[in-house]
Amino acid sequence: MTDDNLDFDDELIINVRSIAAEYDRLLNQMFYTFDDLISMFKLVMTPSLPYIENGKFSTSIATYPQLNALKLQYMEYDRARKEGRLTSNPLANESTVADLKIMLNMARNYYARTLPGALSSIVLKRSSDTMAEPFRYKSNAFFLDWAGDYISKPPDFGGRIGVVLGTQGSGKTNFVLVIDEKALEEGISVISNIQLLQEYPEQYHYVARTSDMYIKAVENAMRNIPSIGNIDEALLAGISKSEATTVELKDLDKSIRILRKIMLSPIYIMHENRSVASAMQESIGIMFQKHGNTANRSGRQSSDIVRYTQDKKPHYSTLTGIPKTQFSFNSRQLANYTDDISISTVYNDLTQYEEENHDPNSQFRYLIQLLIEYQEFYKKTHTKAYHGDKKSMLNFRAFQAARHSEQRVADTEEAAESSEIPDDA
């Protein structure tokens, strides 16, 4: 017995090693038998796990129902085989096997978190795709390169999405602010709806509207400064967590093009009972599932991570030892944040302008003007102009025309006053 195991009963250590070996055995198989499936019921240990459902992102996977469904499919396959009918073995299906391995990896992490550190390491040291990694050994790039290349000149940044999931009290906001600290160290601007209880760092910008977040990102982009945007959904004013909000982005491809143009990559902070919109999944660069809650404060220092490479392949790991942020903030302080513009609608207007004006700075200035106009329209009407809503767009165009007319009158009066001033004045 090693020194690490002196405090544990021999029978417990043997049991943990046996379970760890079974995880390892199943994770290294090319296909599964019916007995393997029965073994998985014992290894999963919980009715739900985060992240995967049918190979795609979800906030949780209902493990037992999926295993039960596979059990019934296999029994039907076995019955058909004995009757001489040709049918495929569901446990030999490549996609099914891949999904089961993801489930087993997440289940093993769940099991390891229920054990003391020395016993947990017995489980996590087994060979697999999911490894526990201490926070202190991670470079800033580990937390930032999902958003783009911020080192190149000019930066190739923006258009990727980060998601932080977790229950109340799991430390989601703290973790995002820790990422923000690293962004600021690398010269990346932070635009956030999280209010700090201190003097704001030079490149940390608090905003109360989506339009202001984009305006600030455009101003940064004009100076070749990349931006990360924090969008804490708990702070979205007047929106139920059960409703589709900013995460349910319509015409997401247009929104992503705008994000790339202005070098902005947003991080959405979401409660884990919220689904991640299927349209968003293609643009996710990294996803964190925070551990812990108000009753389990120690769990706040760890997080499961799914990182996506350029070929869209997921890479799983577990981060431990997450520190407290250096920023002072109040997670219970609700801010009056308003999601006031449709980015896909702004994109439609911008593309028309870009067809005739190819100067990047001119395009940026026009984009700021557009964002201000859509912002002012929302302030006046409390309605978000959206290109799929004919009435709102007609009202916006009338508002826009009146605004331009007023500006022309003001410009004419200013020019007239300037011409009346004597040259020797």
N, C-alpha and C positions, 0 to 999 in steps of 0.2 A: 504493500500500500504506500502511495506517495504521500509526501507531507501535505499536499493540497487536500487529501481525502481523509485526514486523521479525524476530522470532526463528524464524519458521516459513517453510518452503519454499513458494513460490508454488503448486506443484502440489498440496500438501497443503491449502492454504487453498481452492483451487478445488474440490477434492474434497469438503471439508466443506460448503462452500456449496451444492454440487450435491445432497448428501444432505439438507441442511436444507430446500432448496427442494422436494425430493420428499416429505418428511414433510408440508410445508405444503400441497402440492398435494392429497395424498390426504386430509388432514384437512378440506379444504374442499369435498369432493365429496359430492353427494347420493346417489350409488350408485357401484358399482365394476364394472369390466370384468375379464375373465380376466387381461389383462396387468397390471392394477393388483394383482391377487392375487399374481401371480408377483413383482412388485416388493416386496410386503410381506415375502416370504421373506427378501429381502436386507436390508430395513430392520429387521426384528425382531432379528436378530443373536444371539439367545440362545434356548435351548430352553424357558425358563420366565421368567415375569414375575409380580410380585405383584398381588394384589387381586381381579382380575375373572375370573369364570367364568360364562358364560351370564347376564351382566348382574348377578350377585350377588357378594357378598364370598366370597373364598376366600383361602387363604394364597398361592396361586400359580396361574398359568394356564399350561398346557402349550401353548405357542404353536404349535410345528410340527405337532403332531397336529391342532389345531383348523384350522390353515390347510390341512393335507392333506385333512381331512374336507371342507372347503368346496371345495377343488379337485375332489375326486371328485364332490361334489354338482353342481358347475357342469358337469363333463364329462357327467354323466348328463342334466342339463337340456339341454345343447347337442345331445346325441344324440337326445333325445326331440323336440326342436324340429325337427331335420332330418328326422325320420321323420313329422312332421306331428302329433305328439301334443302336447296342451296341458299345460303344467306351468309352475310359477312359477320365476322366476330367483332363486336363493338370494342372489346378490350385489346384488339390488335390494330385499331385505327390510329394512324399517326397523330392526327389532331387531338383525339381523345387522350392518348398517352401523354402528349405534351401538356394538356390542361391538367391532367392528374399529377404530373410532376411539379407543376407550378403550385398546385394545391398542397402537395406534400412539403414542398420547400417552405411555404408560408406557415403550415401547421407545425413544422419543426421549430421555426422561430418562435411561434406562440408557446410551444412546449418549453423551449429553453428559457423563456422569460419567467416561467413559473418556478424555476429552480434557482438555488443559490449559485453564486458565481462560479465556483469550482466545478459543480455538477453541470452547470449550463455549458461550460467550455467543452465538456465531454461530448455533448450533442453537437455543438457548433464547429468543432474541429474535424468532424467527419467531412469527407470530400463531397463537395456539391457546388452548385452555381451560386448559392447564397451564403455570404460570409459576413460575420460581425466585424466592423471596422471602427476603431476609436476616432473620435472627432479630432483630437489633437494632432493626429498624423496626416490630416487632410489639408491640402493646399487650398488657397482661395479659388483656384481654377476648378476644383472639384465641385464647388457650389455655384459656379458662374458660367462655365463653358457651355452648358446646355442652352444658354440664351444667345450665344453667338461668339464670334472672335472679337474680343474687345482690345486685343493687343495690336492688331494690324492697323495701318494708317492708309486710308480711313478705315474705321472699324466695320467689319462685316457682321453686324449685330441686329437683333430684333426679329420679330415674327415668330418666336417660339413661346410656348406657354409653360409655366410652372404651376403645380397644384400642391397645396398643403392641406391634407385631410386630418381630422381628429375630433374627438369628443370635446365637450366643454371641460376646460381645465387641463387639457393635454399639453398646453404650451405652444400652440400653433403660432400665435402672434410673437411670442418671445423668439421662436426659431426663425421666423421671417426677418425679424429685426437683427438677429445674428448674421443672417445672409446679407442684409443691408450693410452691416458694418464692413463685411468683406468687399462688397461692391464699391463702397466709398473709398476703401483703401486702394482699389484698382482704378480709380478715376471714373467710375460709373456713377451717374446721377441716380438718385432714388426719388421717385414721385409717388406719394403714398397718401391713403386716407386714414392712416394711423397717426393720431396726434401724440406728440411727445410732451412730457412734462418737464421740459428743459429748453435751453436755447438750441435752435436747430443747427446742425452742421451746415457748412456752406452749400453742399450739393444735395441736401435732404430737403425736399419741397413737400409741404403738406398741401393737399388740395381737397376741396369739398364737392367737386363736380368732375364727371368724366371729361367734359369738354376742357376743363382746366388742366387735367392730366395730359391730354393730347397737345394742348397749346404749349405747355412747358416742354414736352418731348420734342416738338418741332423746333422750339428755340434752342434746345440742346443740340439737335441734329444739325442746325445751321452752323454750329461751332464744332461739329464732328465729335460731340460728346454722346456716348450711348446711354440709354436709360433703362432702369428696371422700375416697373410700376407695381405697387402693392394694392390689391383690391380685397379688403376684408369684408366678406359678405355680411358678417354680423353687424356691420356699420352702415349697411345700405338702408336709408331712411324709407319707411313706409312700404317695405317689401317683405312679404312672408317668406320664410326659409323654404316653404314647400312649393313656392311658385318658381317658374322659370325667370331668372334674372339675367345679369350680365353674362353669366356662364352660358346661357342658352343663346349664343350669338347667332343671329340670322345672317345668311350670306357670309359665312366665316371666311371664305377664301378672299373676299374683298377686304375684310377687316385685317387679315394677315398681311396683305399687300401694303396697306397703310402702315401697319406696325413695322414692317421691314423698311419702308421708306423713311420713317422717322426714327429708326433704330431703337424701338421700344419693345421689351419683352415683359409681359405682365405675370405676376404671381397671384393666383386666386387662393384665398384662404377660405376653406369651406368646412362646414360641419359634415362629419362622415356619413350622415344619413342622406346626404344629397348625392344624386347621380351626376356623374360627369357626362355632359352632353356628347352624344356619339360624334357630332360634327367637330367637336373640339379635340377628340382623341388623336387625330392625324397630326395635330400641331403641338402636342405635348412633348416637351423636351425632358422633363423630370417630374416625378411625383413622389411626395413624401407622405407616409402614413404615420402620424405621430402616435406614440404609445402614451399610456397614463391617462389620468382624469383627476377630478377633484378629490377622489378617494385614494388614488394611487399616485402620489406626488413624485415618488422616485422614478416612475416610468416615464416621466416627462423628458428625461435625459436621453431617450433613445427614439429611433424612427426607422421604419422600413423604407427603402428607397427603390424606385424603379427608374433607371436612366435609359433613354432611347438614343441609339446611335443613328448615323445618317441613313443606314439601311433599315431603320425602324425596328431593329431587334432590341428587345428589352434586356437589361442587365440588372439583376436583383442584388441587393446588399442590405445590411442593417448597420445603422450608425449608432454608436454609443457615446456617452460622455458629453452630450450637448450642453454647453455652458449657459449661464444667464447672460442676457444681452447687457451691454454697458449703457444702453439707453434707458431712461426713465419713462414709463408709460403706465396708463391705467386701462387694463383690458376691459373693464366694466363701463368705461365712459363711452357712451354712444355719440357718434358724430352725425351731423346733418349732411350726409353725403347723398348726392343726387346723380343718378345715371340719366343724363339729360339729352344725349345725342345718339343718333344712329350712324355708326362709323361707315357701314356699307353705303348709306345714302350720301355721306360726305365724299366717299370714294367715287361715286358716280359723277358728282359735280367736278371733282378734281381731274378725272380722266378726260373730260371734255376740254378743260382748260389746257391740259398737257399736250393735247393734239395740236394746239396752235402756239404754245409757249414751251420751249425746250430748255430754258435756263433754270437750273435747279433752285437757285435762290428766289427767282420769281415764283416758282411753283410753291416753295415753302411759304412765301409771304401771302400768296393767294389762299393756301390751306389755312393759315392762321385767320385770315379774314373770314373764310367759310365757317370755321369753328366758332368764331365770335358771333356770326350771324345766327347760326343754329342755336347757340347758347342764349342769345337775346330773345329769340323766338320762344324758346321754352320758358324763359323767365316771364314773358308777357302773357303767354297762353296756357302755361302748364301742360303743354302737349309736345311730345317728341315727334318731329317731322320724320316720316319714314316713307321711302320711295314705293313701298307696297301699299300705302294708304293714300289714295287719290285726294281725299278731302284735306288731309293734313298738308300734303305737298302744294295744293292750290293755295291754301292759307299762307304757307311759308313763302311761296313765290310772290304773293301780294305784299307780304311784310318786307321781303327782300327788295322789291321794286321801290316801295315807299322809302326804305332806308337809303337806297342809292340816290333817289331823287333829292332827299334831304341833304345828303352829302354833297351833291352837285351844287345845290343852292348855297350851301355853306362855303364851298370852294370858290364859287363865283363872287360872293360877297367879300371873302378874304382877299381875292385878287384885286377887286375894285378898291378896297381900302388901301392896299399896297401901292396902287398906281396913283393915288391922291397924295401920297407923302412926297414933298419936294425933295429933289436930289440932294440939296445941301442941308437937309434936316439932320 
